[in-house]
């Protein structure tokens, strides 16, 4: 099951009208603002203001005075300082930020980023020993360190000192350090604490500079990359950071960033938070995933255009390699799931593979979670141990589920929606069984797609883009608005870019629009010319040869006349059947197709190979959406009786060769339904 439930925003029309009047905004912009459910008027005013609203005094953060005093002492005495970072975009930009600032102040500063594959996340004892050999006096962590309890003890034993700056939640014990600057410490009660690691590092620089406003002008590009890359809420200071960063990124860029923009084809394009997230960030991340993150850090620090160009091409190639490996693992994982029998219908998917690249299994888990609309954990196995990474959906906490199964795991850690863990290979079947038993005891959530508002196609124009621009930058906590365009007729479906994408011509009355469905070929597009559909879409600017047009980007699409709740209920009922769980008599009646029903499905399939979804097949039969599960059972029966062949890898249903007359009364599937 991959359908998301559309959830339309609830907003107060009178409040929207009040916003429009007070801030001289169009009714449309006011509605979008009302949908964001600001906590109070101050937050709304801060959102609309270009001034530095809700700025937190850096000295409000715990231990900031101690950190500033110790760093200033190190600079004055020319003590060697080590900036200890992390290998993702947040960690790399944090390291570059603090390194460049300390260097500008005349400090003797170096940097260290652990290797993702050999050292893992955060501080480690071997790294501490290596740093000691470099005659370092002071270590400053960025984007990590809050859990480095043993490493802090070792640092102290070796005669060095430690300052931690981090944005992860602390445990019961803090590292023994000169200062621990973390906005999630209980002592901090400021108005905002949701910075990325780079945001906390910037607050340190802000304090070191005596709150000089020029430091943001100087380093906003680095702060924005890390903030967007770590997917923290783009509100309050984060919104200011990214707005300032985008302005700097679109101006005169650092040689490394200019080279990265060029290699991604963005040099002549206006950068936004969205294309930063989809072009710059993945390449910086790829350097750490596919080898050493030092390449990405050197790129951000580079002052030589030739060196920057070489490094940009190198990490761009690393990203291509990452994509190739990722696609290979996704294909292998999907094949394992599809051929596993009923495992594909588990409430939580657990899939493992021999020596899958551990640098990309988190991305693979995210892709599978998106496709199958349920939590997914991907495990790479080697030498009897499995290294796992999981992604979840809102409403199901991976961290809590792993905590409940801790006796089955070697180690684990993470958050509600993302987690990592280690498990012995021999225990993977037990782990799979127990996490699904855990999920069976709670009400599993269903993935949702938030719709900001409905919109008529006649209002989709270039003027609308100007109103949307006031809401930027978009990102976590300020998502790009999603619009529902209801009751549209599909007039034409055509392939784009060698049929990798689909262009759809849609109309309603005299109004016509074009929309793009990326990543879906016309052959596998579930809808046909003449279908009446609802489209969930975002609107982007498309500028070509000086002409600006509106791009309608399809996020989801559904048949207008199929009740969504019935579709979801029916899919869940079918999964319940495939998991061999107890069925009520009413559920059996909905599930079980009679001979005429199966015959209707078969007659459609006889018209040619079917490459669309079962939902599209149900629509074609004209049956009620509640009977989608019966359509699926019919397909199972037809396959069982040797009348059709399913190719799950290509999602194609074809007629079997050498067919003969069959007796549906002998179908074990149908008999099992009557016996339950």
C-alpha positions as a printed Julia matrix, in Angstrom:
676×3 Matrix{Float64}:
   0.0     0.0     0.0
   1.48    3.35   -1.04
  -1.49    5.72   -1.04
  -1.28    8.73    1.26
  -4.4    10.14    2.83
  -5.07   13.69    1.75
  -5.59   15.94    4.76
  -6.92   19.41    4.0
  -5.79   22.26    6.23
  -8.32   23.66    8.63
  -8.15   27.43    8.77
 -10.31   30.18   10.17
 -11.73   32.23    7.29
 -12.29   35.25    9.53
  -8.68   35.04   10.73
  -7.47   34.87    7.11
  -9.55   37.95    6.26
  -8.09   39.76    9.28
  -4.53   38.9     8.16
  -5.28   40.19    4.65
  -6.61   43.48    6.01
  -3.93   44.11    8.66
  -0.96   43.32    6.43
  -2.41   44.49    3.1
  -2.14   41.03    1.58
  -4.2    39.31   -1.09
  -6.89   36.91    0.18
  -4.94   34.03   -1.34
  -1.69   34.82    0.53
  -3.66   35.38    3.74
  -5.29   31.95    3.44
  -1.89   30.28    3.04
  -0.6    32.1     6.12
  -3.69   31.13    8.12
  -3.05   27.49    7.19
   0.33   27.63    8.95
  -1.29   27.89   12.39
   1.16   30.34   13.96
   1.28   30.07   17.74
   0.72   33.81   18.26
   0.73   37.19   16.55
   4.41   37.73   17.34
   5.36   34.62   15.39
   3.24   35.72   12.42
   4.77   39.2    12.45
   8.26   37.71   12.69
   7.51   35.48    9.71
   6.44   38.48    7.62
   9.24   40.75    8.81
  12.56   41.17    7.02
  14.15   42.28   10.25
  16.12   40.06   12.62
  13.08   38.93   14.62
  13.24   36.54   17.58
  17.03   36.67   17.67
  18.34   34.75   20.68
  21.17   36.33   22.63
  23.97   33.75   22.23
  24.91   34.22   25.87
  21.55   32.76   26.86
  22.88   29.37   25.79
  24.36   27.26   28.62
  28.13   27.58   29.13
  28.54   30.13   26.33
  30.57   32.52   28.52
  32.92   29.68   29.5
  33.33   28.64   25.85
  34.1    32.18   24.69
  36.6    32.8    27.49
  38.5    29.56   26.81
  38.6    30.07   23.04
  39.78   33.67   23.38
  42.51   32.47   25.71
  43.58   29.85   23.16
  43.68   32.46   20.39
  45.72   34.9    22.5
  48.24   32.24   23.55
  48.35   30.7    20.05
  47.35   27.31   21.41
  46.51   24.72   18.79
  42.75   24.28   18.37
  41.06   21.29   16.7
  37.56   21.67   15.26
  36.0    18.2    15.4
  33.11   17.87   12.94
  30.87   15.37   11.25
  30.62   13.93    7.73
  27.19   15.18    6.61
  26.26   18.56    5.13
  25.48   20.02    8.55
  28.73   18.75   10.07
  30.89   19.77    7.11
  29.44   23.28    6.9
  29.73   23.63   10.7
  33.39   22.65   10.53
  34.1    25.05    7.65
  32.27   27.85    9.45
  34.14   27.63   12.76
  37.49   26.86   11.09
  37.26   29.91    8.81
  36.2    32.21   11.64
  38.97   31.08   14.0
  41.48   31.35   11.18
  40.32   34.93   10.52
  41.04   35.71   14.18
  44.62   34.51   13.88
  44.1    31.19   15.69
  46.29   28.13   15.19
  43.41   25.94   14.05
  43.04   22.55   12.39
  40.05   20.31   11.66
  39.14   16.63   11.97
  36.16   14.81   10.45
  35.77   11.09   11.23
  35.44    8.57    8.43
  31.83    7.4     8.16
  32.67    3.8     7.28
  35.6     3.13    9.6
  34.96    5.48   12.55
  31.23    6.17   12.48
  29.39    9.15   13.87
  30.79   11.37   16.61
  33.97   11.24   18.63
  35.99    8.06   19.08
  38.99    7.17   21.22
  41.33    6.48   18.29
  40.6     9.92   16.89
  41.33   11.48   20.29
  44.75    9.78   20.34
  45.51   10.97   16.8
  44.55   14.53   17.74
  46.85   14.42   20.78
  49.74   13.5    18.47
  49.18   16.79   16.63
  50.0    18.79   19.8
  46.45   20.05   20.18
  45.46   21.87   23.37
  41.76   22.48   22.78
  39.13   20.45   20.9
  35.86   22.1    19.87
  33.13   19.83   18.55
  30.49   20.96   16.08
  27.3    18.97   15.35
  28.39   16.21   17.76
  29.94   15.58   21.15
  26.98   15.62   23.52
  27.28   11.84   24.03
  31.1    11.69   24.08
  31.36   10.73   27.75
  34.31    8.3    27.46
  36.08   10.46   24.89
  35.84   13.51   27.17
  37.49   11.53   29.97
  40.28   10.47   27.6
  40.78   14.04   26.38
  41.19   15.2    29.96
  43.54   12.31   30.8
  45.75   13.24   27.84
  46.04   16.84   29.06
  43.75   18.44   26.46
  40.55   20.37   26.98
  37.16   20.06   25.33
  34.35   22.39   24.33
  31.17   20.75   23.02
  28.77   22.51   20.66
  25.92   20.26   19.59
  22.21   20.28   18.82
  21.37   16.7    19.73
  19.56   15.92   22.94
  21.82   15.18   25.91
  21.59   12.02   27.98
  21.52   11.8    31.75
  25.25   12.61   31.94
  27.05   15.47   30.2
  30.62   15.15   28.91
  33.28   16.42   31.32
  34.22   19.52   29.35
  35.13   23.17   29.82
  31.78   24.04   28.25
  28.82   22.16   26.82
  26.86   24.47   24.54
  23.64   22.7    23.59
  20.19   24.33   23.3
  18.51   21.13   24.5
  20.09   21.31   27.95
  17.48   21.77   30.66
  19.1    25.03   31.73
  18.16   26.74   28.45
  14.7    28.32   28.31
  15.11   30.62   25.31
  12.35   31.33   22.8
  13.98   29.11   20.17
  16.21   26.04   20.29
  15.73   24.19   16.99
  19.03   25.09   15.32
  21.02   22.65   13.24
  24.58   21.95   14.36
  25.76   24.78   12.14
  23.27   27.11   13.85
  24.75   26.36   17.27
  28.26   26.85   15.85
  27.13   30.19   14.46
  25.79   31.24   17.87
  29.28   30.54   19.24
  30.81   32.76   16.54
  28.19   35.4    17.23
  29.25   35.42   20.89
  32.98   35.44   20.01
  32.43   38.45   17.72
  30.51   40.41   20.36
  27.34   39.99   18.28
  28.78   41.68   15.21
  26.03   41.64   12.56
  28.64   41.32    9.82
  29.41   37.71   10.77
  26.06   36.62    9.34
  26.78   38.52    6.12
  30.14   36.76    5.92
  29.07   33.2     6.7
  25.34   33.03    5.86
  26.01   30.78    2.84
  27.62   28.09    5.0
  24.98   28.43    7.73
  22.16   28.08    5.21
  23.61   24.94    3.58
  23.91   23.18    6.93
  20.48   24.36    8.1
  18.74   23.17    4.92
  20.79   19.97    4.9
  19.79   18.98    8.43
  16.07   19.52    7.71
  15.41   21.59   10.84
  12.31   23.82   11.0
  12.73   26.95    8.89
  11.3    29.39   11.39
  12.68   32.06   13.7
  16.47   32.31   13.36
  16.68   29.37   10.96
  14.44   31.27    8.55
  16.69   34.31    8.86
  19.8    32.17    8.3
  18.45   30.61    5.13
  17.02   33.84    3.7
  20.38   35.56    4.25
  22.25   32.54    2.93
  20.25   32.32   -0.28
  20.96   35.99   -0.96
  24.69   35.38   -0.49
  24.66   32.14   -2.52
  23.02   33.97   -5.42
  25.64   36.69   -5.25
  29.41   36.42   -5.34
  30.04   32.89   -4.08
  33.08   31.3    -2.52
  35.18   29.51   -5.18
  34.13   26.11   -3.82
  30.42   26.9    -3.83
  30.66   28.52   -7.28
  32.35   25.35   -8.58
  29.64   23.19   -6.99
  26.92   25.35   -8.55
  28.61   25.01  -11.93
  28.98   21.23  -11.8
  25.3    20.89  -10.82
  24.16   23.18  -13.63
  22.96   25.84  -11.17
  25.52   28.56  -11.9
  23.11   30.6   -14.02
  20.01   29.69  -12.0
  18.58   31.36   -8.93
  19.15   29.16   -5.9
  16.26   28.48   -3.54
  16.04   26.39   -0.39
  14.5    23.6    -2.5
  17.28   23.34   -5.07
  19.91   23.75   -2.36
  18.35   20.66   -0.77
  18.3    18.72   -4.04
  21.58   19.82   -5.67
  24.23   21.14   -3.26
  23.39   19.15   -0.11
  23.32   15.65   -1.67
  26.76   16.17   -3.19
  28.28   17.36    0.06
  26.69   14.36    1.77
  27.93   12.02   -0.97
  31.55   12.85   -0.19
  31.09   11.42    3.31
  28.89    8.54    2.23
  31.23    7.3    -0.48
  34.61    7.98    1.12
  36.06   10.9     3.01
  34.09   14.05    3.82
  37.43   15.9     3.79
  36.89   16.48    0.05
  33.68   18.39    0.68
  35.27   20.4     3.49
  38.28   21.29    1.35
  35.86   22.39   -1.37
  34.07   24.81    0.98
  37.41   26.14    2.24
  39.1    26.4    -1.16
  40.23   29.81   -2.38
  41.63   28.52   -5.68
  39.16   28.16   -8.57
  41.11   25.36  -10.28
  41.33   23.32   -7.07
  37.65   24.01   -6.37
  36.65   22.83   -9.84
  38.62   19.59   -9.4
  37.08   18.92   -5.97
  33.56   19.78   -7.17
  33.84   17.32  -10.04
  35.22   14.69   -7.66
  32.32   14.91   -5.22
  29.85   15.17   -8.1
  31.25   11.84   -9.36
  30.92   10.48   -5.82
  27.26   11.48   -5.92
  26.75    9.68   -9.23
  28.36    6.58   -7.72
  26.14    6.96   -4.66
  23.05    7.11   -6.86
  24.1     4.0    -8.79
  24.77    2.01   -5.62
  21.56    3.3    -4.06
  19.45    2.25   -7.08
  21.07   -1.18   -7.13
  20.33   -1.79   -3.45
  16.76   -0.47   -3.82
  16.18   -2.9    -6.7
  17.6    -5.8    -4.68
  15.59   -4.84   -1.6
  12.35   -4.51   -3.56
  12.96   -7.88   -5.22
  13.53   -9.51   -1.83
  10.32   -7.96   -0.47
   8.2    -8.81   -3.52
   9.42  -12.42   -3.63
   9.22  -12.97    0.12
   5.62  -14.13    0.12
   3.56  -12.3     2.71
   6.45  -10.34    4.24
   5.62   -7.47    1.87
   2.39   -7.03    3.86
   4.11   -6.65    7.23
   3.23   -3.55    9.24
   6.97   -2.78    9.48
   9.25   -3.85    6.64
  12.62   -5.35    7.57
  14.88   -6.26    4.66
  18.53   -7.34    4.74
  21.26   -7.91    2.19
  24.84   -9.11    2.18
  27.39   -6.27    2.29
  25.05   -3.5     1.18
  26.89   -0.17    1.3
  26.27    1.16    4.81
  26.65    4.74    3.61
  23.43    4.59    1.61
  21.14    2.18    3.47
  19.48    5.11    5.27
  18.51    6.64    1.91
  17.29    3.23    0.72
  15.13    2.93    3.84
  13.67    6.38    3.12
  12.85    5.43   -0.48
  11.18    2.18    0.58
   9.21    3.95    3.31
   7.94    6.39    0.69
   7.03    3.63   -1.78
   5.36    1.2     0.62
   3.93    3.83    3.0
   5.09    2.1     6.18
   8.18    2.08    8.42
  11.13    0.32    6.81
  14.43   -0.91    8.24
  17.29   -1.86    5.93
  20.12   -4.05    7.23
  23.54   -4.57    5.67
  25.06   -7.87    6.82
  28.71   -8.86    6.98
  30.7   -11.36    9.06
  27.72  -12.35   11.18
  26.66   -8.8    12.09
  24.05   -6.51   10.63
  24.21   -2.73   10.48
  20.72   -1.27   10.14
  19.14    2.04    9.33
  15.43    2.78    9.54
  12.95    5.44    8.5
   9.39    5.81    9.74
   6.15    7.69    9.19
   4.53   10.24   11.49
   2.89    8.47   14.39
   5.22    5.49   14.69
   8.35    6.09   16.76
  11.29    4.02   15.59
  13.25    4.93   18.71
  10.5     3.66   21.01
  10.03    0.47   19.02
  13.76   -0.28   19.07
  13.85    0.49   22.8
  11.16   -2.16   23.33
  13.35   -4.66   21.43
  16.7    -3.62   22.92
  17.46   -7.14   24.17
  17.4    -8.3    20.55
  19.86   -5.65   19.37
  23.58   -5.09   19.77
  23.07   -1.33   19.96
  20.66    1.33   18.7
  20.07    5.05   18.66
  18.19    7.74   16.82
  14.94    9.66   16.79
  11.24    9.18   16.17
  11.46    9.02   12.37
  15.03    7.83   11.84
  17.24    5.39   13.71
  20.32    3.22   13.4
  21.06   -0.1    15.05
  23.23   -3.2    15.11
  21.89   -6.76   15.17
  23.41  -10.22   14.88
  22.53  -11.87   11.57
  21.05  -14.89   13.35
  18.66  -12.61   15.24
  17.24  -10.79   12.19
  14.22  -13.14   11.8
  13.41  -12.72   15.49
  13.83   -8.96   15.19
  11.5    -8.85   12.18
   8.86  -10.92   14.0
   9.03   -8.95   17.24
   8.92   -5.47   15.74
   5.8    -6.49   13.82
   4.28   -7.93   16.99
   5.02   -4.59   18.64
   3.34   -2.77   15.72
   0.31   -5.08   15.94
  -0.31   -3.95   19.52
  -0.74   -0.3    18.55
  -2.88    1.48   15.99
  -0.56    1.94   13.05
  -0.78    5.41   11.51
  -1.39    6.01    7.83
   0.88    8.38    5.87
  -0.69   11.72    5.14
  -0.28   14.37    2.49
  -1.12   17.81    3.82
  -3.09   19.92    1.35
  -2.92   23.64    2.06
  -5.95   24.57    0.0
  -8.02   23.83   -3.1
  -7.4    25.98   -6.14
  -9.25   26.45   -9.41
  -7.09   26.01  -12.53
  -8.1    29.48  -13.73
  -6.11   31.05  -10.87
  -2.85   29.27  -11.7
  -0.76   32.01  -13.28
   2.52   33.89  -12.96
   1.02   36.46  -10.57
   0.39   33.61   -8.14
   4.11   32.86   -8.01
   4.82   36.36   -6.69
   2.43   35.75   -3.8
   4.04   32.41   -3.05
   7.49   33.99   -3.0
   6.68   35.93    0.16
   6.4    32.59    2.01
   9.9    31.43    1.07
  12.3    29.96    2.02
  10.47   26.65    2.07
  11.6    23.64    4.04
  10.85   21.73    7.23
   8.31   23.62    9.31
   7.47   25.83    6.33
   6.7    23.37    3.58
   6.06   24.49    0.04
   2.27   24.86   -0.27
   0.48   21.9    -1.81
  -2.66   22.68   -3.78
  -5.55   20.38   -4.68
  -6.87   20.87   -8.21
 -10.12   18.94   -8.19
 -12.15   17.24  -10.93
  -9.69   17.62  -13.8
 -10.07   15.7   -17.06
  -6.94   14.1   -18.49
  -6.75   15.14  -22.15
  -3.29   13.88  -23.03
  -0.46   11.87  -21.54
   3.0    12.03  -23.09
   6.56   11.07  -22.2
   9.37   13.51  -21.48
  13.15   12.94  -21.32
  13.09    9.54  -23.01
   9.9     8.62  -21.15
  11.49    8.99  -17.71
   8.81   11.52  -16.8
   5.2    12.17  -17.78
   3.61   15.39  -19.0
  -0.14   15.59  -18.45
  -2.61   17.9   -20.17
  -5.56   18.63  -17.86
  -8.75   20.58  -18.37
 -11.88   21.65  -16.55
 -14.4    23.56  -18.61
 -12.52   26.19  -20.59
  -9.45   26.08  -18.32
  -6.44   23.99  -19.32
  -3.14   23.4   -17.52
  -0.09   21.2   -18.03
   1.45   19.24  -15.17
   4.59   17.15  -14.72
   4.77   13.79  -12.97
   8.49   13.25  -12.44
   9.97    9.77  -12.09
   6.94    8.06  -13.64
   6.89    6.9   -17.26
   3.69    7.14  -19.36
   3.7     3.34  -19.51
   3.4     3.0   -15.72
   1.28    6.12  -15.2
  -1.91    4.86  -13.53
  -4.31    7.13  -15.39
  -5.6     7.33  -18.95
  -6.97    9.98  -21.28
 -10.55   10.74  -20.31
 -10.12    9.93  -16.6
 -11.43   12.5   -14.13
  -8.84   13.05  -11.39
  -7.86   15.18   -8.42
  -4.29   16.46   -8.51
  -2.15   17.48   -5.54
   0.59   19.76   -6.8
   3.16   22.39   -5.97
   3.76   25.41   -8.15
   7.24   26.45   -9.28
   8.72   29.08  -11.55
   9.9    27.87  -14.97
  12.07   30.46  -16.72
  13.26   29.83  -20.27
  14.61   32.3   -22.81
  13.39   35.2   -20.69
   9.84   33.88  -20.44
   8.44   32.9   -17.05
   5.76   30.22  -16.81
   4.16   28.29  -13.97
   5.31   24.69  -13.52
   2.67   22.45  -11.97
   4.51   19.6   -10.24
   2.33   16.62   -9.36
   2.89   15.3    -5.83
  -0.04   12.88   -5.89
  -3.02   12.07   -8.08
  -6.22   10.13   -7.47
  -9.47    9.22   -9.23
 -12.07   11.86   -8.38
 -14.93    9.39   -8.01
 -13.17    6.84   -5.8
 -13.72    7.47   -2.11
 -10.27    7.75   -0.56
 -11.26    6.39    2.86
 -12.8     3.35    1.18
  -9.63    2.77   -0.85
  -7.45    2.89    2.24
  -9.82    0.68    4.24
  -9.91   -1.85    1.41
  -6.13   -1.96    1.07
  -5.74   -2.52    4.8
  -8.32   -5.31    4.7
  -6.45   -7.06    1.89
  -3.19   -6.84    3.86
  -4.95   -8.28    6.89
  -6.09  -11.19    4.71
  -2.56  -11.76    3.4
  -1.18  -11.78    6.93
  -3.61  -14.64    7.74
  -5.28  -12.67   10.52
  -8.81  -13.22   11.79
 -11.56  -11.9     9.51
 -15.15  -11.1    10.45
 -18.01  -12.34    8.27
 -18.53   -8.79    7.0
 -14.85   -8.5     6.04
 -15.0   -11.83    4.21
 -18.01  -10.63    2.25
 -16.14   -7.5     1.11
 -13.0    -9.47    0.28
 -14.42  -12.48   -1.49
 -15.23  -12.08   -5.21
 -17.84  -14.27   -6.86
 -17.42  -15.9   -10.28
 -18.92  -12.93  -12.14
 -16.61  -10.49  -10.34
 -13.49  -12.52  -11.21
 -14.73  -12.81  -14.78
 -15.13   -9.03  -15.07
 -11.52   -8.53  -13.94
 -10.29  -11.22  -16.33
 -12.08   -9.69  -19.33
 -10.26   -6.4   -18.76
  -6.91   -8.18  -18.59
  -7.66  -10.01  -21.86
  -7.58   -6.63  -23.65
  -3.79   -6.47  -23.24
  -0.96   -6.46  -20.67
  -1.86   -4.45  -17.59
   0.88   -2.12  -16.28
  -1.13    0.09  -14.0
  -2.12   -0.26  -10.34
  -4.82   -2.47   -8.88
  -6.62    0.75   -7.94
  -6.73    1.72  -11.62
  -8.04   -1.76  -12.42
 -10.78   -1.36   -9.81
 -11.7     1.99  -11.39
 -11.85    0.27  -14.79
 -14.27   -2.37  -13.49
 -16.63    0.32  -12.27
 -16.81   -1.34   -8.85
 -17.1     0.55   -5.58
 -13.75    1.53   -4.04
 -14.52   -0.77   -1.09
 -14.11   -3.72   -3.46
 -10.5    -2.87   -4.32
  -9.53   -5.72   -2.01
 -11.77   -8.08   -4.02
  -9.99   -6.99   -7.2
  -6.69   -7.9    -5.57
  -8.04  -11.27   -4.44
  -9.33  -11.86   -7.98
  -5.83  -11.3    -9.35
  -4.43  -13.76   -6.8
  -7.02  -16.34   -7.84
  -6.37  -15.84  -11.57
  -2.65  -16.29  -10.96
  -3.26  -19.34   -8.78
  -5.38  -20.95  -11.52
  -2.7   -20.34  -14.15
  -4.65  -17.78  -16.17
  -2.35  -14.78  -15.64
   1.31  -14.13  -14.89
   2.4   -11.3   -12.6
   5.81   -9.73  -13.09
   6.25   -7.8    -9.87
   9.53   -6.2   -10.91
   7.85   -4.43  -13.86
   4.35   -4.39  -12.34
   2.99   -6.11  -15.45
   0.1    -8.58  -15.58
  -0.04  -10.73  -18.72
  -2.2   -13.61  -19.87
  -0.6   -17.0   -19.35
   0.12  -19.18  -22.37
  -1.73  -22.47  -23.04
  -4.78  -21.55  -20.99
  -7.49  -24.09  -20.31
 -10.89  -23.96  -18.67
 -10.68  -23.73  -14.89
 -13.03  -24.37  -11.99
 -12.9   -21.45   -9.54
 -14.55  -23.67   -6.91
 -11.18  -25.39   -6.61
  -9.28  -22.2    -5.79
  -7.48  -22.65   -2.47
  -7.52  -18.89   -1.98
 -11.29  -18.69   -2.22
 -11.7   -21.82   -0.15
  -9.44  -20.35    2.56
 -11.72  -17.32    2.78
 -14.76  -19.5     3.39
 -12.91  -21.66    5.94
 -11.64  -18.82    8.11
